[in-house]
Amino acid sequence: MNVELIFKIAAIGIIVAILNQLLTKSGRDEQATMVTLAGLVVVLIVIVQEIAYLFDTIKNLFGF
C-alpha cells in the first residue's frame, strides 16, 4: 500500500474536520453536514479508484 494514499485520506479528514467545526460554531449546521458528506464522497472515490487498480493488477497477474 502506498503511504501517500494514507496521507491524502488523513489530509482530507483534517480539512473536513476543521471546516465542520468552523461551520458548526458559526451556526451553519446544514452546511457542516454537507461538507462532511462531501469529504466522505471524496474519500470513497479515492478508495474505489485504488480498489479498481488492485483488481486490474490481479487480473493482469493471473492473465484473465
C-alpha positions as a Python dict, from the first residue, in 0.01 Angstrom:
ca = {
    (1, 'M'): (0, 0, 0),
    (2, 'N'): (113, 346, -78),
    (3, 'V'): (189, 573, 218),
    (4, 'E'): (83, 882, 26),
    (5, 'L'): (-268, 737, -1),
    (6, 'I'): (-291, 729, 378),
    (7, 'F'): (-161, 1086, 399),
    (8, 'K'): (-410, 1200, 134),
    (9, 'I'): (-704, 1048, 322),
    (10, 'A'): (-577, 1192, 651),
    (11, 'A'): (-540, 1539, 497),
    (12, 'I'): (-894, 1528, 363),
    (13, 'G'): (-1017, 1419, 706),
    (14, 'I'): (-834, 1702, 883),
    (15, 'I'): (-962, 1964, 639),
    (16, 'V'): (-1318, 1836, 667),
    (17, 'A'): (-1298, 1829, 1047),
    (18, 'I'): (-1173, 2189, 1061),
    (19, 'L'): (-1439, 2312, 819),
    (20, 'N'): (-1705, 2119, 1008),
    (21, 'Q'): (-1605, 2279, 1339),
    (22, 'L'): (-1592, 2628, 1187),
    (23, 'L'): (-1933, 2593, 1027),
    (24, 'T'): (-2088, 2440, 1339),
    (25, 'K'): (-1956, 2719, 1561),
    (26, 'S'): (-2097, 2981, 1326),
    (27, 'G'): (-2441, 2822, 1336),
    (28, 'R'): (-2442, 2670, 988),
    (29, 'D'): (-2515, 2312, 1079),
    (30, 'E'): (-2663, 2220, 739),
    (31, 'Q'): (-2351, 2333, 555),
    (32, 'A'): (-2133, 2149, 806),
    (33, 'T'): (-2323, 1829, 734),
    (34, 'M'): (-2285, 1883, 360),
    (35, 'V'): (-1910, 1941, 395),
    (36, 'T'): (-1882, 1619, 593),
    (37, 'L'): (-2077, 1426, 330),
    (38, 'A'): (-1868, 1578, 51),
    (39, 'G'): (-1549, 1474, 230),
    (40, 'L'): (-1683, 1123, 268),
    (41, 'V'): (-1767, 1104, -101),
    (42, 'V'): (-1419, 1225, -199),
    (43, 'V'): (-1253, 964, 22),
    (44, 'L'): (-1479, 690, -113),
    (45, 'I'): (-1391, 788, -471),
    (46, 'V'): (-1020, 768, -388),
    (47, 'I'): (-1066, 425, -228),
    (48, 'V'): (-1275, 293, -518),
    (49, 'Q'): (-1004, 401, -763),
    (50, 'E'): (-744, 213, -561),
    (51, 'I'): (-963, -98, -545),
    (52, 'A'): (-1011, -82, -923),
    (53, 'Y'): (-633, -60, -962),
    (54, 'L'): (-595, -363, -732),
    (55, 'F'): (-842, -567, -940),
    (56, 'D'): (-662, -469, -1263),
    (57, 'T'): (-332, -578, -1113),
    (58, 'I'): (-476, -912, -1001),
    (59, 'K'): (-635, -963, -1344),
    (60, 'N'): (-303, -898, -1517),
    (61, 'L'): (-119, -1119, -1270),
    (62, 'F'): (-333, -1423, -1338),
    (63, 'G'): (-386, -1346, -1708),
    (64, 'F'): (-763, -1314, -1710),
}
